[in-house]
Amino acid sequence: MAEHTSSSIEIEAAPADVMGVIADFARYPEWTGEVKEAEVLSKDAAGRAEKVRLVLDAGAIKDDHTLSYTWTGDNEVSWTLVKSQMLRALDGTYHLEPLAGGSRTEVTYQLTVDVKIPMLGMIKRKAEKVIIDRALAGLKKRVESPAAKP
């Protein structure tokens, strides 16, 4: 089984609000940092993104790739790599856990990245950690900002 990296953060918002930001792929370039373009290619029966094309610029990793998303209930979304120029794997999960009566959410982000070029495992884990930490910080800032409130 491939190694993965995981981290969590608490966000001052209900899980539904957090998931609303996660599911809004068109706005990823506004808050993720690494995602420069996002295009929903297909949706599931519930209208949620099923396949998404992302243009990524994460320093050492620049790529145009497609991910397949699986939504589990209202508090979890997972993805797996469909196609990529640089990556062999990009599998991840956002898991949302309601806290304090549902007004706060613990978000756990798990990620596995494998690149086609040779790279030491330690360097891959470091890259995963940077991607996760930036994504969680960006998500927290976006969800808690006045612009994200309905």
C-alpha positions in Angstrom: 0.0 0.0 0.0 1.3 3.5 -0.9 2.3 5.8 1.9 0.2 8.8 2.5 0.4 12.1 4.4 -2.5 13.4 6.5 -3.2 16.6 8.5 -6.1 18.2 10.2 -7.4 21.7 10.9 -10.3 23.2 12.8 -12.5 25.7 10.9 -15.1 28.0 12.5 -18.0 26.9 10.3 -20.5 24.1 9.9 -19.5 21.1 7.8 -22.0 22.0 5.1 -20.3 25.4 4.7 -16.9 23.8 4.5 -18.1 21.2 2.0 -19.7 24.0 -0.1 -16.3 25.6 -0.6 -14.6 22.3 -1.3 -17.2 21.4 -3.9 -16.9 24.8 -5.7 -14.2 23.9 -8.1 -14.6 26.9 -10.3 -13.3 29.1 -7.4 -10.2 26.9 -6.5 -7.8 29.3 -8.2 -9.0 32.0 -5.8 -7.9 30.2 -2.7 -5.8 27.1 -3.3 -2.6 28.7 -4.5 -1.4 25.7 -6.6 -4.6 25.3 -8.7 -4.4 27.7 -11.6 -7.5 26.3 -13.5 -10.4 24.0 -12.6 -13.0 22.7 -15.0 -15.8 20.3 -14.1 -16.0 17.7 -16.9 -18.9 15.7 -15.6 -21.4 15.6 -12.6 -23.1 12.7 -10.8 -26.8 12.3 -10.4 -26.8 14.6 -7.4 -25.1 17.4 -9.4 -21.8 17.0 -7.7 -18.5 17.1 -9.6 -17.5 13.6 -10.8 -14.6 14.3 -13.1 -12.6 17.5 -12.8 -9.6 18.8 -14.9 -7.1 20.8 -12.9 -4.0 22.8 -13.9 -1.6 22.6 -11.0 1.5 24.6 -10.4 3.0 23.5 -7.1 6.6 24.5 -7.6 8.4 21.3 -8.5 5.1 19.7 -9.7 3.4 21.4 -12.6 0.7 19.4 -14.3 -2.6 19.3 -16.2 -4.5 16.4 -14.8 -8.0 14.9 -14.4 -9.4 13.6 -11.1 -12.4 11.3 -10.4 -14.4 12.3 -7.3 -16.5 10.1 -5.0 -18.8 11.8 -2.5 -19.6 9.8 0.7 -22.6 11.3 2.4 -22.3 15.0 3.2 -19.0 15.0 5.1 -16.5 13.2 2.8 -15.1 13.4 -0.7 -12.3 11.4 -2.1 -10.5 11.6 -5.4 -8.3 9.5 -7.6 -6.1 10.3 -10.6 -7.6 9.5 -14.0 -4.9 11.0 -16.3 -1.8 13.2 -15.9 1.3 14.2 -17.7 3.6 14.1 -14.6 1.8 12.1 -11.9 1.4 8.4 -11.5 -1.0 8.8 -8.5 -2.8 11.7 -6.8 -5.3 10.2 -4.4 -6.8 12.1 -1.5 -9.7 12.6 0.8 -11.3 15.5 2.7 -13.1 14.2 5.8 -15.2 16.6 7.8 -16.1 16.0 11.5 -18.6 18.3 13.1 -17.5 19.9 16.4 -19.1 22.0 19.1 -22.7 21.3 18.1 -22.0 21.7 14.4 -20.7 25.3 14.5 -17.1 24.2 14.0 -15.6 21.5 11.8 -12.4 19.4 11.9 -11.2 18.9 8.4 -8.7 16.0 7.8 -7.0 16.0 4.4 -5.2 12.8 3.4 -3.0 12.7 0.2 -0.9 10.3 -1.7 1.2 11.6 -4.6 3.4 9.6 -6.9 5.3 11.3 -9.7 6.5 9.6 -12.9 10.1 10.9 -12.4 12.3 9.2 -9.8 12.0 11.0 -6.5 13.0 10.0 -3.0 10.1 9.0 -0.7 11.1 11.6 1.8 10.9 14.3 -0.8 7.5 13.1 -2.0 6.2 13.1 1.6 7.6 16.7 2.1 5.8 17.8 -1.1 2.5 16.1 0.1 2.9 17.9 3.4 3.4 21.3 1.7 0.3 20.7 -0.6 -1.8 19.6 2.4 -0.8 22.5 4.7 -1.3 25.1 2.0 -4.7 23.6 1.0 -6.0 23.4 4.6 -4.8 27.0 5.4 -6.4 28.3 2.2 -9.6 26.4 2.9 -9.8 27.8 6.5 -9.2 31.3 5.3 -11.7 31.0 2.5 -14.5 29.4 4.6 -14.0 31.9 7.5 -13.8 35.0 5.2 -16.8 37.2 4.9 -16.8 36.6 1.1 -17.6 32.9 1.7 -20.7 33.6 3.8 -24.0 33.5 2.0 
